[in-house]
Amino acid sequence: TVEPRIAQIVEFTKLFLDKIYSSAKDAPFGLKFLCKKIFEYGAERYKNASKSEHYSLVGGLVFLRFFNPTISTCDTGSVKLVNISLNMVQKRNLTMISKVLQNLSNGINFGSKENYMVPMNNFLTSELPRIQQYFAQVCETSNIADRLEADEINSISKKSTSIEISYNEICLIHSLCVENLPTMNLEATDSLA
């Protein structure tokens, strides 16, 4: 029967999720800032979508781009989290866990496309509140301006705003402006008009 296999996948997926959930507070500022901006963009762009649908956009970044590739290829390439080569069964198990994590982060159940995974849907449903709480935590961060130290702000604001440009570049810009003047839709008060 498939029940013992499902129970094992659930057990190991929970181990991964526990580690992921406990890491929310330690996520790098850059990642948290990206998550926050993706969530805000989703809320602004998709006004009729639910909060969990907005969080699924964050899940697309965090799980699809970071966690799942690391989990499913932990013995290869630059990741190399384990010092052994995994056998095919182990790799398949990690792929199954990654599929469960991805569907969970997207807030969708398994369907006819992956019928063999449908028994995982009860687990996905039960885990949804926890992953939503995780997304809320990784989206909770200050703005980048608040994050910069006063010295950094001063050094940025004191930088020169001038540019260096050659005479040839000035001539090229001038000729392009003259050539395209009729298509520029300038107001009568513009200095180029």
C-alpha atoms as an extended CHARMM CRD file, in Angstrom:
* protein
*
       193  EXT
         1         1  THR       CA              0.0000000000        0.0000000000        0.0000000000  PROA      1               0.0000000000
         2         2  VAL       CA              0.9640000000        3.6260000000       -0.4410000000  PROA      2               0.0000000000
         3         3  GLU       CA              0.0440000000        4.8320000000        3.0940000000  PROA      3               0.0000000000
         4         4  PRO       CA              3.4210000000        4.0270000000        4.7320000000  PROA      4               0.0000000000
         5         5  ARG       CA              5.2280000000        5.8270000000        1.8930000000  PROA      5               0.0000000000
         6         6  ILE       CA              2.9660000000        8.8890000000        2.2920000000  PROA      6               0.0000000000
         7         7  ALA       CA              3.5900000000        8.8510000000        6.0580000000  PROA      7               0.0000000000
         8         8  GLN       CA              7.3520000000        8.8430000000        5.4320000000  PROA      8               0.0000000000
         9         9  ILE       CA              7.1500000000       11.7270000000        2.9700000000  PROA      9               0.0000000000
        10        10  VAL       CA              5.0350000000       13.7070000000        5.4380000000  PROA      10              0.0000000000
        11        11  GLU       CA              7.4710000000       12.9520000000        8.2700000000  PROA      11              0.0000000000
        12        12  PHE       CA             10.5300000000       14.0940000000        6.3170000000  PROA      12              0.0000000000
        13        13  THR       CA              8.7530000000       17.0800000000        4.8020000000  PROA      13              0.0000000000
        14        14  LYS       CA              7.8550000000       18.2040000000        8.3270000000  PROA      14              0.0000000000
        15        15  LEU       CA             11.5390000000       18.0130000000        9.2850000000  PROA      15              0.0000000000
        16        16  PHE       CA             12.4470000000       20.3040000000        6.4000000000  PROA      16              0.0000000000
        17        17  LEU       CA              9.5550000000       22.6490000000        7.1750000000  PROA      17              0.0000000000
        18        18  ASP       CA             10.4760000000       22.8910000000       10.8480000000  PROA      18              0.0000000000
        19        19  LYS       CA             13.9920000000       24.0050000000        9.8810000000  PROA      19              0.0000000000
        20        20  ILE       CA             12.6570000000       26.4190000000        7.2610000000  PROA      20              0.0000000000
        21        21  TYR       CA             10.0770000000       27.9260000000        9.6200000000  PROA      21              0.0000000000
        22        22  SER       CA             12.6170000000       28.3860000000       12.3940000000  PROA      22              0.0000000000
        23        23  SER       CA             14.9540000000       30.1970000000        9.9790000000  PROA      23              0.0000000000
        24        24  ALA       CA             12.5120000000       33.0210000000        9.1690000000  PROA      24              0.0000000000
        25        25  LYS       CA             13.9200000000       35.3690000000       11.7870000000  PROA      25              0.0000000000
        26        26  ASP       CA             17.4630000000       34.7550000000       10.5260000000  PROA      26              0.0000000000
        27        27  ALA       CA             16.7310000000       35.2790000000        6.8250000000  PROA      27              0.0000000000
        28        28  PRO       CA             19.0570000000       37.8500000000        5.2420000000  PROA      28              0.0000000000
        29        29  PHE       CA             17.7100000000       41.3730000000        4.9530000000  PROA      29              0.0000000000
        30        30  GLY       CA             17.9930000000       41.2970000000        1.1570000000  PROA      30              0.0000000000
        31        31  LEU       CA             15.7970000000       38.2050000000        0.8830000000  PROA      31              0.0000000000
        32        32  LYS       CA             13.2510000000       39.5890000000        3.3450000000  PROA      32              0.0000000000
        33        33  PHE       CA             13.1760000000       42.8920000000        1.4850000000  PROA      33              0.0000000000
        34        34  LEU       CA             12.5720000000       41.0960000000       -1.8410000000  PROA      34              0.0000000000
        35        35  CYS       CA              9.7970000000       39.0310000000       -0.2560000000  PROA      35              0.0000000000
        36        36  LYS       CA              8.1830000000       42.1590000000        1.1480000000  PROA      36              0.0000000000
        37        37  LYS       CA              8.3040000000       43.9210000000       -2.2230000000  PROA      37              0.0000000000
        38        38  ILE       CA              6.9330000000       40.8790000000       -4.0820000000  PROA      38              0.0000000000
        39        39  PHE       CA              4.0730000000       40.6350000000       -1.5860000000  PROA      39              0.0000000000
        40        40  GLU       CA              3.3330000000       44.3770000000       -1.8860000000  PROA      40              0.0000000000
        41        41  TYR       CA              3.4570000000       44.1860000000       -5.6810000000  PROA      41              0.0000000000
        42        42  GLY       CA              1.0750000000       41.2180000000       -5.6540000000  PROA      42              0.0000000000
        43        43  ALA       CA             -1.3340000000       43.0300000000       -3.3400000000  PROA      43              0.0000000000
        44        44  GLU       CA             -1.2370000000       46.1310000000       -5.5390000000  PROA      44              0.0000000000
        45        45  ARG       CA             -1.4040000000       44.3210000000       -8.8830000000  PROA      45              0.0000000000
        46        46  TYR       CA             -3.9100000000       41.6110000000       -7.9450000000  PROA      46              0.0000000000
        47        47  LYS       CA             -6.3360000000       43.4840000000       -5.7060000000  PROA      47              0.0000000000
        48        48  ASN       CA             -9.0240000000       40.7930000000       -5.8530000000  PROA      48              0.0000000000
        49        49  ALA       CA             -6.6630000000       37.9850000000       -4.8910000000  PROA      49              0.0000000000
        50        50  SER       CA             -6.5020000000       36.6460000000       -1.3640000000  PROA      50              0.0000000000
        51        51  LYS       CA             -3.5960000000       37.1600000000        0.9930000000  PROA      51              0.0000000000
        52        52  SER       CA             -2.6170000000       33.5060000000        0.5440000000  PROA      52              0.0000000000
        53        53  GLU       CA             -2.4710000000       34.0440000000       -3.2220000000  PROA      53              0.0000000000
        54        54  HSD       CA             -0.1740000000       37.0140000000       -2.6550000000  PROA      54              0.0000000000
        55        55  TYR       CA              1.9790000000       34.8100000000       -0.4110000000  PROA      55              0.0000000000
        56        56  SER       CA              2.1940000000       32.2400000000       -3.2020000000  PROA      56              0.0000000000
        57        57  LEU       CA              4.1860000000       34.8340000000       -5.1680000000  PROA      57              0.0000000000
        58        58  VAL       CA              6.6370000000       34.9730000000       -2.2880000000  PROA      58              0.0000000000
        59        59  GLY       CA              6.7090000000       31.1680000000       -2.2720000000  PROA      59              0.0000000000
        60        60  GLY       CA              7.6870000000       31.2660000000       -5.9230000000  PROA      60              0.0000000000
        61        61  LEU       CA             10.8130000000       33.1450000000       -4.9630000000  PROA      61              0.0000000000
        62        62  VAL       CA             11.7670000000       31.4400000000       -1.7180000000  PROA      62              0.0000000000
        63        63  PHE       CA             10.8870000000       27.8260000000       -2.4460000000  PROA      63              0.0000000000
        64        64  LEU       CA             11.1790000000       27.6120000000       -6.2230000000  PROA      64              0.0000000000
        65        65  ARG       CA             14.4560000000       29.5340000000       -6.4290000000  PROA      65              0.0000000000
        66        66  PHE       CA             16.1930000000       28.7420000000       -3.1390000000  PROA      66              0.0000000000
        67        67  PHE       CA             14.9520000000       25.8800000000       -0.9750000000  PROA      67              0.0000000000
        68        68  ASN       CA             13.7780000000       23.3130000000       -3.5160000000  PROA      68              0.0000000000
        69        69  PRO       CA             16.8240000000       23.4190000000       -5.8070000000  PROA      69              0.0000000000
        70        70  THR       CA             19.0470000000       23.1100000000       -2.7530000000  PROA      70              0.0000000000
        71        71  ILE       CA             17.0710000000       20.1670000000       -1.3840000000  PROA      71              0.0000000000
        72        72  SER       CA             16.8010000000       18.2400000000       -4.6400000000  PROA      72              0.0000000000
        73        73  THR       CA             20.4480000000       18.7260000000       -5.6500000000  PROA      73              0.0000000000
        74        74  CYS       CA             22.1110000000       18.6590000000       -2.2420000000  PROA      74              0.0000000000
        75        75  ASP       CA             24.8030000000       16.2330000000       -3.3930000000  PROA      75              0.0000000000
        76        76  THR       CA             25.8310000000       17.9100000000       -6.6280000000  PROA      76              0.0000000000
        77        77  GLY       CA             27.4960000000       21.0130000000       -8.0200000000  PROA      77              0.0000000000
        78        78  SER       CA             28.3110000000       23.9940000000       -5.8840000000  PROA      78              0.0000000000
        79        79  VAL       CA             25.6170000000       23.1450000000       -3.3110000000  PROA      79              0.0000000000
        80        80  LYS       CA             27.2050000000       19.9100000000       -2.0320000000  PROA      80              0.0000000000
        81        81  LEU       CA             25.4510000000       19.8880000000        1.3650000000  PROA      81              0.0000000000
        82        82  VAL       CA             26.1840000000       16.1990000000        1.8210000000  PROA      82              0.0000000000
        83        83  ASN       CA             29.5450000000       14.5820000000        1.2390000000  PROA      83              0.0000000000
        84        84  ILE       CA             28.1500000000       11.4190000000       -0.3200000000  PROA      84              0.0000000000
        85        85  SER       CA             26.5510000000       10.6880000000       -3.6510000000  PROA      85              0.0000000000
        86        86  LEU       CA             22.8900000000        9.9520000000       -3.1660000000  PROA      86              0.0000000000
        87        87  ASN       CA             21.3800000000        6.8910000000       -4.7910000000  PROA      87              0.0000000000
        88        88  MET       CA             18.3580000000        7.0890000000       -7.0730000000  PROA      88              0.0000000000
        89        89  VAL       CA             15.8630000000        6.2930000000       -4.2840000000  PROA      89              0.0000000000
        90        90  GLN       CA             17.2510000000        9.0620000000       -2.0860000000  PROA      90              0.0000000000
        91        91  LYS       CA             17.1870000000       11.5450000000       -4.9630000000  PROA      91              0.0000000000
        92        92  ARG       CA             13.6120000000       10.5430000000       -5.7870000000  PROA      92              0.0000000000
        93        93  ASN       CA             12.5860000000       11.0260000000       -2.1470000000  PROA      93              0.0000000000
        94        94  LEU       CA             14.1000000000       14.5240000000       -2.0930000000  PROA      94              0.0000000000
        95        95  THR       CA             12.3330000000       15.3230000000       -5.3600000000  PROA      95              0.0000000000
        96        96  MET       CA              9.0270000000       14.2030000000       -3.8190000000  PROA      96              0.0000000000
        97        97  ILE       CA              9.6570000000       16.4020000000       -0.7810000000  PROA      97              0.0000000000
        98        98  SER       CA             10.4420000000       19.3340000000       -3.0910000000  PROA      98              0.0000000000
        99        99  LYS       CA              7.1760000000       18.7730000000       -4.9780000000  PROA      99              0.0000000000
       100       100  VAL       CA              5.2350000000       18.8130000000       -1.7110000000  PROA      100             0.0000000000
       101       101  LEU       CA              7.0220000000       21.9670000000       -0.5620000000  PROA      101             0.0000000000
       102       102  GLN       CA              6.3810000000       23.6960000000       -3.8800000000  PROA      102             0.0000000000
       103       103  ASN       CA              2.6800000000       22.8940000000       -3.9060000000  PROA      103             0.0000000000
       104       104  LEU       CA              2.4400000000       23.9930000000       -0.2920000000  PROA      104             0.0000000000
       105       105  SER       CA              4.1850000000       27.2830000000       -1.0180000000  PROA      105             0.0000000000
       106       106  ASN       CA              1.9100000000       27.8460000000       -4.0180000000  PROA      106             0.0000000000
       107       107  GLY       CA             -1.1600000000       27.0340000000       -1.9280000000  PROA      107             0.0000000000
       108       108  ILE       CA             -2.3930000000       24.3910000000       -4.3680000000  PROA      108             0.0000000000
       109       109  ASN       CA             -3.3280000000       20.7510000000       -3.9630000000  PROA      109             0.0000000000
       110       110  PHE       CA             -2.1540000000       17.9240000000       -6.1600000000  PROA      110             0.0000000000
       111       111  GLY       CA             -4.5540000000       16.9840000000       -8.9310000000  PROA      111             0.0000000000
       112       112  SER       CA             -4.9000000000       14.6390000000      -11.8630000000  PROA      112             0.0000000000
       113       113  LYS       CA             -1.5410000000       15.7080000000      -13.3080000000  PROA      113             0.0000000000
       114       114  GLU       CA              0.2160000000       13.9870000000      -10.4070000000  PROA      114             0.0000000000
       115       115  ASN       CA             -2.4850000000       11.6260000000       -9.2120000000  PROA      115             0.0000000000
       116       116  TYR       CA             -0.0290000000        9.5760000000       -7.1310000000  PROA      116             0.0000000000
       117       117  MET       CA              0.5640000000       12.6780000000       -4.9550000000  PROA      117             0.0000000000
       118       118  VAL       CA             -3.1310000000       13.3560000000       -4.2020000000  PROA      118             0.0000000000
       119       119  PRO       CA             -2.8830000000       11.5810000000       -0.7980000000  PROA      119             0.0000000000
       120       120  MET       CA             -0.5940000000       14.4450000000        0.2630000000  PROA      120             0.0000000000
       121       121  ASN       CA             -3.4270000000       16.9940000000       -0.0420000000  PROA      121             0.0000000000
       122       122  ASN       CA             -4.6070000000       16.5300000000        3.5640000000  PROA      122             0.0000000000
       123       123  PHE       CA             -1.0970000000       17.3600000000        4.7370000000  PROA      123             0.0000000000
       124       124  LEU       CA             -0.9640000000       20.4140000000        2.4590000000  PROA      124             0.0000000000
       125       125  THR       CA             -4.2470000000       21.7010000000        3.8430000000  PROA      125             0.0000000000
       126       126  SER       CA             -3.1910000000       21.1640000000        7.4550000000  PROA      126             0.0000000000
       127       127  GLU       CA              0.1750000000       22.8870000000        6.8780000000  PROA      127             0.0000000000
       128       128  LEU       CA             -1.1980000000       25.9760000000        5.1000000000  PROA      128             0.0000000000
       129       129  PRO       CA             -1.5820000000       28.1640000000        8.2360000000  PROA      129             0.0000000000
       130       130  ARG       CA              2.0350000000       27.5290000000        9.2580000000  PROA      130             0.0000000000
       131       131  ILE       CA              3.4780000000       28.3990000000        5.8620000000  PROA      131             0.0000000000
       132       132  GLN       CA              1.3460000000       31.5370000000        5.7170000000  PROA      132             0.0000000000
       133       133  GLN       CA              2.7820000000       32.5340000000        9.0970000000  PROA      133             0.0000000000
       134       134  TYR       CA              6.2850000000       31.8760000000        7.7310000000  PROA      134             0.0000000000
       135       135  PHE       CA              5.6030000000       34.0830000000        4.6890000000  PROA      135             0.0000000000
       136       136  ALA       CA              4.2840000000       36.8360000000        6.9660000000  PROA      136             0.0000000000
       137       137  GLN       CA              7.5310000000       36.6590000000        8.9550000000  PROA      137             0.0000000000
       138       138  VAL       CA              9.8420000000       36.7820000000        5.9240000000  PROA      138             0.0000000000
       139       139  CYS       CA              7.8410000000       39.6880000000        4.4800000000  PROA      139             0.0000000000
       140       140  GLU       CA              8.1730000000       41.6330000000        7.7200000000  PROA      140             0.0000000000
       141       141  THR       CA             11.1620000000       43.9340000000        7.4170000000  PROA      141             0.0000000000
       142       142  SER       CA             12.0880000000       47.5860000000        7.3690000000  PROA      142             0.0000000000
       143       143  ASN       CA             12.4850000000       49.6600000000        4.2470000000  PROA      143             0.0000000000
       144       144  ILE       CA             15.9030000000       49.8410000000        2.7120000000  PROA      144             0.0000000000
       145       145  ALA       CA             16.3190000000       53.5230000000        3.6080000000  PROA      145             0.0000000000
       146       146  ASP       CA             15.6450000000       52.7070000000        7.2650000000  PROA      146             0.0000000000
       147       147  ARG       CA             18.2250000000       49.9530000000        7.0750000000  PROA      147             0.0000000000
       148       148  LEU       CA             21.0840000000       52.1420000000        5.8720000000  PROA      148             0.0000000000
       149       149  GLU       CA             23.2950000000       53.5990000000        8.5440000000  PROA      149             0.0000000000
       150       150  ALA       CA             23.5880000000       57.3920000000        8.8410000000  PROA      150             0.0000000000
       151       151  ASP       CA             27.1790000000       57.3500000000        7.5650000000  PROA      151             0.0000000000
       152       152  GLU       CA             26.1460000000       55.4290000000        4.4710000000  PROA      152             0.0000000000
       153       153  ILE       CA             23.3100000000       57.8620000000        3.7840000000  PROA      153             0.0000000000
       154       154  ASN       CA             25.6770000000       60.8170000000        4.1060000000  PROA      154             0.0000000000
       155       155  SER       CA             28.2710000000       59.2740000000        1.8190000000  PROA      155             0.0000000000
       156       156  ILE       CA             25.6330000000       58.4930000000       -0.7940000000  PROA      156             0.0000000000
       157       157  SER       CA             24.0410000000       61.9310000000       -0.6390000000  PROA      157             0.0000000000
       158       158  LYS       CA             27.3940000000       63.7540000000       -0.8820000000  PROA      158             0.0000000000
       159       159  LYS       CA             28.4590000000       62.0230000000       -4.0720000000  PROA      159             0.0000000000
       160       160  SER       CA             28.8110000000       64.2530000000       -7.0700000000  PROA      160             0.0000000000
       161       161  THR       CA             25.9010000000       64.2580000000       -9.4640000000  PROA      161             0.0000000000
       162       162  SER       CA             27.9640000000       65.4920000000      -12.3920000000  PROA      162             0.0000000000
       163       163  ILE       CA             28.8620000000       63.3440000000      -15.3610000000  PROA      163             0.0000000000
       164       164  GLU       CA             31.7820000000       63.4430000000      -17.7100000000  PROA      164             0.0000000000
       165       165  ILE       CA             30.9490000000       63.6820000000      -21.4000000000  PROA      165             0.0000000000
       166       166  SER       CA             33.1810000000       64.2210000000      -24.4070000000  PROA      166             0.0000000000
       167       167  TYR       CA             32.6580000000       66.8280000000      -27.1400000000  PROA      167             0.0000000000
       168       168  ASN       CA             31.9020000000       64.0570000000      -29.6020000000  PROA      168             0.0000000000
       169       169  GLU       CA             29.1590000000       62.7360000000      -27.3100000000  PROA      169             0.0000000000
       170       170  ILE       CA             27.6810000000       66.2470000000      -27.0140000000  PROA      170             0.0000000000
       171       171  CYS       CA             27.6320000000       66.5580000000      -30.8080000000  PROA      171             0.0000000000
       172       172  LEU       CA             26.0140000000       63.1390000000      -31.1690000000  PROA      172             0.0000000000
       173       173  ILE       CA             23.3020000000       63.9740000000      -28.6120000000  PROA      173             0.0000000000
       174       174  HSD       CA             22.6930000000       67.3300000000      -30.3260000000  PROA      174             0.0000000000
       175       175  SER       CA             22.3490000000       65.7530000000      -33.7680000000  PROA      175             0.0000000000
       176       176  LEU       CA             19.9680000000       63.0860000000      -32.4090000000  PROA      176             0.0000000000
       177       177  CYS       CA             17.8270000000       65.7800000000      -30.7720000000  PROA      177             0.0000000000
       178       178  VAL       CA             17.7000000000       67.8580000000      -33.9780000000  PROA      178             0.0000000000
       179       179  GLU       CA             16.8870000000       64.7810000000      -36.0460000000  PROA      179             0.0000000000
       180       180  ASN       CA             14.0800000000       63.6750000000      -33.7090000000  PROA      180             0.0000000000
       181       181  LEU       CA             12.7290000000       67.0870000000      -32.6790000000  PROA      181             0.0000000000
       182       182  PRO       CA              9.4610000000       66.6700000000      -34.6600000000  PROA      182             0.0000000000
       183       183  THR       CA              8.6240000000       63.4380000000      -32.7690000000  PROA      183             0.0000000000
       184       184  MET       CA              9.4210000000       64.7000000000      -29.2630000000  PROA      184             0.0000000000
       185       185  ASN       CA              5.9740000000       66.2280000000      -28.5090000000  PROA      185             0.0000000000
       186       186  LEU       CA              7.4830000000       69.1850000000      -26.6870000000  PROA      186             0.0000000000
       187       187  GLU       CA              5.4380000000       71.8570000000      -24.9550000000  PROA      187             0.0000000000
       188       188  ALA       CA              5.8780000000       75.4760000000      -26.0750000000  PROA      188             0.0000000000
       189       189  THR       CA              7.5350000000       76.2250000000      -22.7100000000  PROA      189             0.0000000000
       190       190  ASP       CA             10.2210000000       73.5080000000      -23.1100000000  PROA      190             0.0000000000
       191       191  SER       CA             13.6890000000       74.9140000000      -23.7310000000  PROA      191             0.0000000000
       192       192  LEU       CA             14.1580000000       72.6100000000      -26.7520000000  PROA      192             0.0000000000
       193       193  ALA       CA             10.9740000000       73.8180000000      -28.5180000000  PROA      193             0.0000000000
